[in-house]
Amino acid sequence: MKKVLFWFRNDLRLHDHEWISEIASKADVFLPVYCFNPDDFGMSVFGFERVGMHRKKFILENVWALKRKLQEKGSDLYIAWGRPEEVIPELAIKFSPDVIGFEKEFAWEEQQVEIRLVNNINNRWFVKTYYGKSLMHPLDLPFSITKLPFQFTEFRKQVESNWVIRKTYSEPVHLPFWPKEIEHKSGLHVLPVSILQALETLLTPYSFAGGEDAALIRLQHYFWGTQQLAKYKETRNELLGTEYSSRLSPWLSIGSLSSRRVYEEVKRFEKDITANESTYWLIFELLWRDFFRWVTWKFGKRIFYLTGITQRIRNWVGTFEDFERWKNGETGVPLVDACMTELKQTGYLSNRGRQLAASFLVNDLRCDWRWGASWFEHCLVDYDVCSNWGNWMYIAGVGNDSRKDRYFKIEKQAAQYDAQGLYVKTWLTNKSYHALDRY
Ligand SMILES: Cc1cc2nc3c(=O)[nH]c(=O)nc-3n(C[C@H](O)[C@H](O)[C@H](O)COP(=O)(O)OP(=O)(O)OC[C@H]3O[C@@H](n4cnc5c(N)ncnc54)[C@H](O)[C@@H]3O)c2cc1C
């Protein structure tokens, strides 16, 4: 009898899941586990929680949705509050699995957790990992990670010239039995109240519901319902509304949606509806996402250094008070304040809004860019180590950008992207305006 323990991380789905589709056919007994790691929910060195309310809520919803999905397939999810490197070996002692599986992450802190886990397992159980976070499988890249081109354009040219995107895995119909050694009923009640309280955060018209079903509904809506995908390239830089871009990032970040699934859907759309610059551009953006994964993998801890991956020294003279005003949307510059208000109140901000708000912090206020990156980490429902720190380094002039200082002139941005002032009005008229009030 084959007994499998699988540790879910940022791969909270059953569709296109290499391991889950294999387990369904090969295992007899199956223990799926999710750990809320207290280290992830601590304080940042800058004095605020690493995970803010919107992101907490989104994580909780995704984990709960996964539990429900597993139950529908005859299994369940063991939810723990504890460090994975401690929880998993403790469960393994009770359950004696033949294999322990998990998805490999590319970021430094997450890799340290893996290393500690493998040390604690100490060869007592067989460990098998997989890669599922990227569009291209790392083994299919035309170069080794150490030879990753420094600039995106060169990277794209090399991968696009002859690329292979692996097919998605099918979702299992049934999953193997739950192990009799393990208490079935572990649920969210194991978590501290301070985390559970996030479930009371009010929904807004801009909120994201957790879980793969919600992800697939959004995919269906944006691609097939409104066919907005066909206009994506023209609308993707807008600021206001919910339809100017795909808004798939939160689910992609937590892994309740796979990027290969999005890719296949784009290809289907191209075949059935239209293939144009917009459909290409969505894949282009998924390639950016991949690129930052490989940058993070290659440079490890250096993505968190003030000098980034270029070791460039800049004069960061901005004060923490300047940063506080920025973060609270109180700089006095309406477009920046509107962006920061939207971010705080909803946990999401358009790509254009992120770029110009980040540029303002680093180029106008000259604040340490890592303060901004950490604040985004706190706020964003789509927070992803690689995309966040990679984009921040890029804008701070210490990342993979050939132009040293990517400066967004705010007046010009306002004239181009908010000429009627509607975006600013939406988020700043009566600062106590809450999208919440409209719901
Ligand atoms: C300072 C800054 C911080 C950012 N932090 C994050 C983050 O923590 N998590 C995150 O997912 N994205 C981050 N981004 C990238 C980008 O802003 C978001 O992915 C995008 O706005 C999400 O909205 P969407 O799903 O509608 O994107 P779309 O425009 O519809 O793009 C489709 C998908 O492509 C990927 N993508 C798009 N743009 C980028 C990009 N510039 N870099 C990497 N991937 C991209 C995303 O997965 C996105 O869902 C950041 C950008 C900046 C400038």
The ligand as an SDF file (V2000), in Angstrom:
LIG
                    3D

 53 58  0  0  0  0  0  0  0  0999 V2000
    6.1850   47.8400   -7.8760 C   0  0  0  0  0  0  0  0  0  0  0  0
    5.4320   46.6400   -8.4130 C   0  0  0  0  0  0  0  0  0  0  0  0
    5.1280   45.5690   -7.5810 C   0  0  0  0  0  0  0  0  0  0  0  0
    4.4620   44.4340   -8.0840 C   0  0  0  0  0  0  0  0  0  0  0  0
    4.1520   43.3920   -7.2310 N   0  0  0  0  0  0  0  0  0  0  0  0
    3.5430   42.2900   -7.7170 C   0  0  0  0  0  0  0  0  0  0  0  0
    3.2350   41.1820   -6.8800 C   0  0  0  0  0  0  0  0  0  0  0  0
    3.5550   41.1580   -5.6840 O   0  0  0  0  0  0  0  0  0  0  0  0
    2.5640   40.1220   -7.4210 N   0  0  0  0  0  0  0  0  0  0  0  0
    2.2210   40.0900   -8.7650 C   0  0  0  0  0  0  0  0  0  0  0  0
    1.6090   39.1110   -9.2030 O   0  0  0  0  0  0  0  0  0  0  0  0
    2.5250   41.1070   -9.5780 N   0  0  0  0  0  0  0  0  0  0  0  0
    3.1670   42.1980   -9.1050 C   0  0  0  0  0  0  0  0  0  0  0  0
    3.4470   43.2470   -9.9650 N   0  0  0  0  0  0  0  0  0  0  0  0
    3.2120   43.0900  -11.4050 C   0  0  0  0  0  0  0  0  0  0  0  0
    1.8670   43.5800  -11.9450 C   0  0  0  0  0  0  0  0  0  0  0  0
    1.6150   44.8800  -11.4970 O   0  0  0  0  0  0  0  0  0  0  0  0
    0.7150   42.6860  -11.5440 C   0  0  0  0  0  0  0  0  0  0  0  0
    1.0160   41.3380  -11.8350 O   0  0  0  0  0  0  0  0  0  0  0  0
   -0.5730   43.0530  -12.3350 C   0  0  0  0  0  0  0  0  0  0  0  0
   -0.8830   44.3930  -12.1320 O   0  0  0  0  0  0  0  0  0  0  0  0
   -1.6930   42.1670  -11.8690 C   0  0  0  0  0  0  0  0  0  0  0  0
   -2.8970   42.4850  -12.4870 O   0  0  0  0  0  0  0  0  0  0  0  0
   -3.5020   41.5580  -13.6260 P   0  0  0  0  0  0  0  0  0  0  0  0
   -3.6000   40.1620  -13.1560 O   0  0  0  0  0  0  0  0  0  0  0  0
   -4.7400   42.2110  -14.1030 O   0  0  0  0  0  0  0  0  0  0  0  0
   -2.3660   41.6410  -14.7260 O   0  0  0  0  0  0  0  0  0  0  0  0
   -2.4470   41.4840  -16.3050 P   0  0  0  0  0  0  0  0  0  0  0  0
   -1.9990   42.7730  -16.8890 O   0  0  0  0  0  0  0  0  0  0  0  0
   -3.7450   40.9610  -16.7420 O   0  0  0  0  0  0  0  0  0  0  0  0
   -1.2990   40.4070  -16.6160 O   0  0  0  0  0  0  0  0  0  0  0  0
   -1.5260   38.9960  -16.6210 C   0  0  0  0  0  0  0  0  0  0  0  0
   -0.6010   38.3340  -15.6450 C   0  0  0  0  0  0  0  0  0  0  0  0
    0.7570   38.5420  -16.0270 O   0  0  0  0  0  0  0  0  0  0  0  0
    1.5830   38.6930  -14.8800 C   0  0  0  0  0  0  0  0  0  0  0  0
    2.1920   40.0350  -14.9010 N   0  0  0  0  0  0  0  0  0  0  0  0
    1.6830   41.1690  -15.4600 C   0  0  0  0  0  0  0  0  0  0  0  0
    2.5490   42.1810  -15.3180 N   0  0  0  0  0  0  0  0  0  0  0  0
    3.6140   41.7010  -14.6580 C   0  0  0  0  0  0  0  0  0  0  0  0
    4.8350   42.2570  -14.2020 C   0  0  0  0  0  0  0  0  0  0  0  0
    5.1570   43.5460  -14.4020 N   0  0  0  0  0  0  0  0  0  0  0  0
    5.6930   41.4590  -13.5200 N   0  0  0  0  0  0  0  0  0  0  0  0
    5.4150   40.1660  -13.2990 C   0  0  0  0  0  0  0  0  0  0  0  0
    4.2810   39.5750  -13.7130 N   0  0  0  0  0  0  0  0  0  0  0  0
    3.3910   40.3390  -14.3750 C   0  0  0  0  0  0  0  0  0  0  0  0
    0.6750   38.5560  -13.6660 C   0  0  0  0  0  0  0  0  0  0  0  0
    0.7300   37.2490  -13.1930 O   0  0  0  0  0  0  0  0  0  0  0  0
   -0.6940   38.8920  -14.2430 C   0  0  0  0  0  0  0  0  0  0  0  0
   -1.7480   38.2940  -13.5370 O   0  0  0  0  0  0  0  0  0  0  0  0
    4.1150   44.3960   -9.4610 C   0  0  0  0  0  0  0  0  0  0  0  0
    4.4120   45.4880  -10.2910 C   0  0  0  0  0  0  0  0  0  0  0  0
    5.0590   46.5930   -9.7790 C   0  0  0  0  0  0  0  0  0  0  0  0
    5.3750   47.7350  -10.6940 C   0  0  0  0  0  0  0  0  0  0  0  0
  1  2  1  0
  2  3  1  0
  2 52  2  0
  3  4  2  0
  4  5  1  0
  4 50  1  0
  5  6  2  0
  6  7  1  0
  6 13  1  0
  7  8  2  0
  7  9  1  0
  9 10  1  0
 10 11  2  0
 10 12  1  0
 12 13  2  0
 13 14  1  0
 14 15  1  0
 14 50  1  0
 15 16  1  0
 16 17  1  0
 16 18  1  0
 18 19  1  0
 18 20  1  0
 20 21  1  0
 20 22  1  0
 22 23  1  0
 23 24  1  0
 24 25  2  0
 24 26  1  0
 24 27  1  0
 27 28  1  0
 28 29  2  0
 28 30  1  0
 28 31  1  0
 31 32  1  0
 32 33  1  0
 33 34  1  0
 33 48  1  0
 34 35  1  0
 35 36  1  0
 35 46  1  0
 36 37  1  0
 36 45  1  0
 37 38  2  0
 38 39  1  0
 39 40  1  0
 39 45  2  0
 40 41  1  0
 40 42  2  0
 42 43  1  0
 43 44  2  0
 44 45  1  0
 46 47  1  0
 46 48  1  0
 48 49  1  0
 50 51  2  0
 51 52  1  0
 52 53  1  0
M  END
$$$$
